[in-house]
Amino acid sequence: MNAITPFTRSAKLVKVGNSVGIVLPKEVLARMRVTAGDEVFITEAPGDAITIGARDADFVNAMAAAEAIMRDDRDILAVLAK
């Protein structure tokens, strides 16, 4: 897997009805592999930071933990499945 170089870009806030939307540059959408209408996840990060991602970070972490349990406890799970 190729490492992706971190970058910083600006984005414009625009009025959308009674709300405010954010306009993401095409290159950001491409790196996130999302298009108009896709769902993104907004997560609070340390240091007053907010991240916007194509995947729910909590779900990704939970699945990684589940995979580790399944890998480590394969024998026990096989017995329980009988």
Backbone hydrogen bonds in HBPLUS format (Angstrom, degrees):
<---DONOR---> <-ACCEPTOR-->    atom                        ^
c    i                          cat <-CA-CA->   ^        H-A-AA   ^      H-
h    n   atom  resd res      DA  || num        DHA   H-A  angle D-A-AA Bond
n    s   type  num  typ     dist DA aas  dist angle  dist       angle   num
A0023-VAL N   A0012-LYS O   2.84 MM  11  5.31 163.6  1.87 157.4 163.1     1
A0014-VAL N   A0021-GLY O   2.85 MM   7  5.23 160.2  1.89 141.2 147.8     2
A0021-GLY N   A0014-VAL O   2.73 MM   7  5.23 165.6  1.75 162.1 164.7     3
A0016-VAL N   A0019-SER O   2.95 MM   3  5.15 174.0  1.95 129.0 131.0     4
A0019-SER N   A0016-VAL O   2.95 MM   3  5.15 159.8  1.99 129.6 130.9     5
A0028-VAL N   A0025-PRO O   2.98 MM   3  5.35 128.0  2.26 107.5 121.1     6
A0029-LEU N   A0025-PRO O   3.12 MM   4  6.53 161.5  2.15 156.7 161.9     7
A0030-ALA N   A0026-LYS O   2.89 MM   4  6.13 155.4  1.95 150.6 158.0     8
A0031-ARG N   A0027-GLU O   3.01 MM   4  6.16 154.8  2.08 139.4 145.6     9
A0032-MET N   A0028-VAL O   2.94 MM   4  6.16 147.8  2.04 148.4 157.6    10
A0033-ARG N   A0029-LEU O   2.86 MM   4  5.87 115.8  2.28 133.9 150.6    11
A0034-VAL N   A0029-LEU O   3.09 MM   5  5.39 164.8  2.11 147.7 152.2    12
A0033-ARG N   A0030-ALA O   3.11 MM   3  4.82 139.9  2.27  90.9 102.9    13
A0038-ASP N   A0035-THR O   3.02 MM   3  5.74 166.1  2.04 144.0 146.4    14
A0041-PHE N   A0053-GLY O   2.77 MM  12  5.25 167.7  1.79 157.6 161.9    15
A0053-GLY N   A0041-PHE O   2.88 MM  12  5.25 161.0  1.92 148.2 154.0    16
A0043-THR N   A0051-THR O   2.86 MM   8  5.18 161.4  1.90 149.2 155.6    17
A0051-THR N   A0043-THR O   2.80 MM   8  5.18 166.1  1.82 153.8 158.5    18
A0045-ALA N   A0049-ALA O   2.77 MM   4  4.94 172.7  1.78 143.6 141.1    19
A0059-PHE N   A0056-ASP O   3.04 MM   3  5.30 116.8  2.46 103.8 118.7    20
A0060-VAL N   A0056-ASP O   2.97 MM   4  6.29 162.4  2.00 158.8 164.4    21
A0061-ASN N   A0057-ALA O   2.95 MM   4  6.12 161.5  1.98 149.3 154.1    22
A0062-ALA N   A0058-ASP O   2.92 MM   4  6.11 155.2  1.98 144.8 152.0    23
A0063-MET N   A0059-PHE O   2.91 MM   4  6.13 158.5  1.95 152.8 158.2    24
A0064-ALA N   A0060-VAL O   3.01 MM   4  6.25 151.4  2.09 144.7 152.6    25
A0065-ALA N   A0061-ASN O   3.01 MM   4  6.27 155.9  2.07 147.6 153.7    26
A0066-ALA N   A0062-ALA O   2.91 MM   4  6.16 157.3  1.96 147.5 154.1    27
A0067-GLU N   A0063-MET O   2.89 MM   4  6.07 159.6  1.93 148.1 153.2    28
A0068-ALA N   A0064-ALA O   3.04 MM   4  6.25 152.8  2.11 143.3 150.5    29
A0069-ILE N   A0065-ALA O   3.00 MM   4  6.29 157.3  2.05 149.9 155.7    30
A0070-MET N   A0066-ALA O   2.89 MM   4  6.13 164.2  1.91 153.0 157.6    31
A0071-ARG N   A0067-GLU O   2.89 MM   4  6.03 151.8  1.97 144.2 152.2    32
A0072-ASP N   A0068-ALA O   2.87 MM   4  5.99 165.8  1.89 150.7 154.8    33
A0073-ASP N   A0069-ILE O   2.80 MM   4  5.69 157.1  1.85 151.8 157.7    34
A0077-LEU N   A0073-ASP O   2.98 MM   4  6.20 164.9  2.00 160.9 165.6    35
A0078-ALA N   A0074-ARG O   2.96 MM   4  6.13 149.6  2.05 146.0 154.3    36
A0079-VAL N   A0075-ASP O   3.12 MM   4  6.42 153.6  2.19 147.7 153.7    37
A0080-LEU N   A0076-ILE O   3.01 MM   4  6.27 161.6  2.04 150.6 155.8    38
A0081-ALA N   A0077-LEU O   2.93 MM   4  6.05 137.7  2.11 141.3 152.2    39
A0082-LYS N   A0079-VAL O   3.20 MM   3  5.56 157.1  2.26 108.5 115.1    40
